[in-house]
Amino acid sequence: MAGDVTVTEGRRRLADFTAEVFPTRLVVITRRPRPPVDSLERLRGEKVGTVKGTSMIEALVAARVPASNLDDSFASGSLPAALRTGKVTACVVGVEDAILAHKSDPEIDLGLFLGPRQSLAFAVRKGESDLLTALNDYLDGFRKTGAWSRLVVKYFGEAALEILRTAQDSR
């Protein structure tokens, strides 16, 4: 995905970021017949797959998921397969990855959102203000045309816009 860099405070020290390209938020996914995780208490009882060294593991630690229930041995993009094979009972991924996982495997369910709403954006070398301004002007114009919503539906499916609204609105 273009702009597939999550904007964090640590990354802001290293680079400047454009306006949001795509909203994101961490979400717990499960695979039927297992029900969606709808509470922190339930999450703490799951065997949860994640990726080492990411904001996903940080969110799970902050949610006080026991270390014995965390498996951070997975590569980025392999978490839905870990659910299919039963290696884990739940995973934490960005909502954009969850939407795509559900689109390719309708047995995947989205559950509890973790942490704050975040943004995916383009990173620009510090001091490149002309490039940053040009990219932001383009993104602003693009979002005003309605093309962004059409592309989201085309590539992520009909449910994507509603899922993104829910991710933004839930606490």
C-alpha positions as CSV (number, residue, x, y, z in Angstrom):
1,M,0.0,0.0,0.0
2,A,1.3,3.4,-0.8
3,G,2.1,5.5,2.3
4,D,2.3,2.3,4.3
5,V,4.3,3.9,7.1
6,T,2.6,4.3,10.4
7,V,3.2,7.8,11.8
8,T,4.6,7.6,15.4
9,E,6.4,10.1,17.6
10,G,9.6,8.1,17.3
11,R,9.5,8.2,13.5
12,R,8.6,11.9,13.6
13,R,12.1,12.5,15.0
14,L,13.6,10.9,11.9
15,A,11.4,12.1,9.1
16,D,8.5,14.5,8.2
17,F,5.2,13.0,7.2
18,T,2.6,13.9,4.7
19,A,-1.1,14.2,5.5
20,E,-2.8,10.9,6.1
21,V,-2.9,8.6,3.2
22,F,-5.0,6.0,5.0
23,P,-6.3,5.7,8.6
24,T,-5.1,2.8,10.7
25,R,-5.7,1.3,14.1
26,L,-4.7,-1.9,15.7
27,V,-7.4,-4.6,15.8
28,V,-7.6,-8.1,17.2
29,I,-8.6,-10.7,14.6
30,T,-9.8,-14.2,15.1
31,R,-11.0,-16.9,12.7
32,R,-14.3,-18.7,12.9
33,P,-15.5,-20.8,14.6
34,R,-13.7,-18.9,17.3
35,P,-15.7,-15.8,18.3
36,P,-14.3,-12.3,17.9
37,V,-12.4,-11.0,20.9
38,D,-14.5,-8.2,22.4
39,S,-12.8,-7.4,25.6
40,L,-9.3,-7.0,27.1
41,E,-10.2,-9.8,29.5
42,R,-10.9,-12.2,26.7
43,L,-7.7,-11.0,24.8
44,R,-5.6,-11.8,27.8
45,G,-6.8,-15.4,27.6
46,E,-6.0,-15.9,24.0
47,K,-2.8,-17.3,22.4
48,V,-1.9,-14.1,20.4
49,G,0.3,-13.9,17.4
50,T,2.2,-10.7,16.6
51,V,5.4,-9.4,15.0
52,K,8.5,-8.8,17.2
53,G,9.6,-5.2,17.5
54,T,6.4,-3.6,16.3
55,S,3.8,-1.3,17.8
56,M,1.5,-4.4,17.9
57,I,3.6,-6.0,20.6
58,E,3.8,-2.7,22.5
59,A,0.0,-2.5,22.4
60,L,-0.3,-6.1,23.7
61,V,2.1,-5.5,26.5
62,A,0.2,-2.3,27.4
63,A,-3.0,-4.3,27.4
64,R,-1.3,-6.6,29.9
65,V,-1.6,-9.8,27.8
66,P,0.6,-12.3,29.7
67,A,4.0,-12.9,28.0
68,S,3.2,-16.6,28.1
69,N,0.3,-16.0,25.7
70,L,2.3,-13.9,23.2
71,D,4.0,-15.4,20.2
72,D,6.0,-12.8,18.3
73,S,7.8,-15.3,16.0
74,F,5.7,-14.3,13.0
75,A,6.8,-12.3,9.9
76,S,4.7,-9.4,8.8
77,G,1.9,-10.6,6.7
78,S,1.9,-14.1,8.0
79,L,-0.5,-13.7,10.9
80,P,-3.8,-14.7,9.1
81,A,-2.1,-17.9,8.0
82,A,-1.2,-18.6,11.7
83,L,-4.9,-18.3,12.5
84,R,-5.8,-20.7,9.7
85,T,-3.3,-23.3,10.9
86,G,-4.2,-22.9,14.6
87,K,-0.8,-21.8,15.7
88,V,-2.5,-18.9,17.5
89,T,-6.1,-18.1,18.4
90,A,-6.0,-14.4,17.8
91,C,-3.7,-11.8,16.2
92,V,-3.2,-8.1,16.3
93,V,-2.8,-6.3,13.0
94,G,-3.4,-2.9,11.5
95,V,-7.0,-2.5,10.4
96,E,-5.9,-2.2,6.7
97,D,-4.4,-5.7,7.0
98,A,-7.4,-7.0,8.8
99,I,-9.7,-5.7,6.1
100,L,-7.6,-7.4,3.4
101,A,-7.4,-10.6,5.4
102,H,-11.2,-10.7,5.8
103,K,-11.6,-10.0,2.1
104,S,-9.5,-13.0,1.2
105,D,-10.8,-15.2,4.0
106,P,-14.4,-14.4,5.1
107,E,-13.9,-16.6,8.2
108,I,-11.7,-13.9,9.7
109,D,-13.5,-11.6,12.1
110,L,-12.5,-8.2,13.4
111,G,-12.9,-7.7,17.2
112,L,-11.5,-5.3,19.8
113,F,-9.6,-2.2,18.7
114,L,-6.4,-1.5,20.6
115,G,-4.6,1.8,21.2
116,P,-5.3,5.1,19.5
117,R,-6.3,5.9,16.0
118,Q,-3.2,6.4,13.8
119,S,-2.3,7.3,10.2
120,L,-0.4,5.8,7.4
121,A,1.5,8.4,5.4
122,F,4.5,9.0,3.2
123,A,7.8,9.7,5.1
124,V,9.8,12.6,3.7
125,R,13.4,13.4,4.6
126,K,13.6,16.3,7.1
127,G,14.1,19.6,5.4
128,E,12.4,18.6,2.1
129,S,9.6,21.2,2.6
130,D,8.9,21.7,-1.1
131,L,8.4,17.9,-1.6
132,L,6.3,17.7,1.5
133,T,4.1,20.6,0.4
134,A,3.7,19.2,-3.1
135,L,2.7,15.7,-1.7
136,N,0.2,17.3,0.7
137,D,-1.3,19.5,-2.0
138,Y,-1.8,16.4,-4.2
139,L,-3.3,14.3,-1.3
140,D,-5.6,17.1,-0.4
141,G,-6.9,17.5,-3.9
142,F,-7.2,13.7,-4.4
143,R,-9.3,13.3,-1.2
144,K,-11.7,16.1,-2.3
145,T,-12.6,14.3,-5.5
146,G,-14.1,11.2,-3.9
147,A,-11.6,9.0,-5.8
148,W,-10.1,8.0,-2.4
149,S,-13.3,6.4,-1.3
150,R,-13.8,4.6,-4.7
151,L,-10.3,3.2,-4.5
152,V,-10.8,2.0,-0.9
153,V,-14.0,0.1,-2.0
154,K,-12.3,-1.2,-5.1
155,Y,-9.3,-2.7,-3.4
156,F,-10.6,-3.3,0.2
157,G,-14.2,-4.3,-0.5
158,E,-17.6,-2.9,0.2
159,A,-17.3,-3.1,4.0
160,A,-14.0,-1.2,4.2
161,L,-15.5,2.3,4.6
162,E,-17.8,1.2,7.5
163,I,-15.0,-0.7,9.2
164,L,-12.7,2.4,9.0
165,R,-15.5,4.6,10.5
166,T,-15.9,2.1,13.3
167,A,-12.1,2.1,13.9
168,Q,-12.1,5.8,14.2
169,D,-15.2,6.1,16.4
170,S,-14.5,3.3,18.9
171,R,-12.6,3.9,22.1
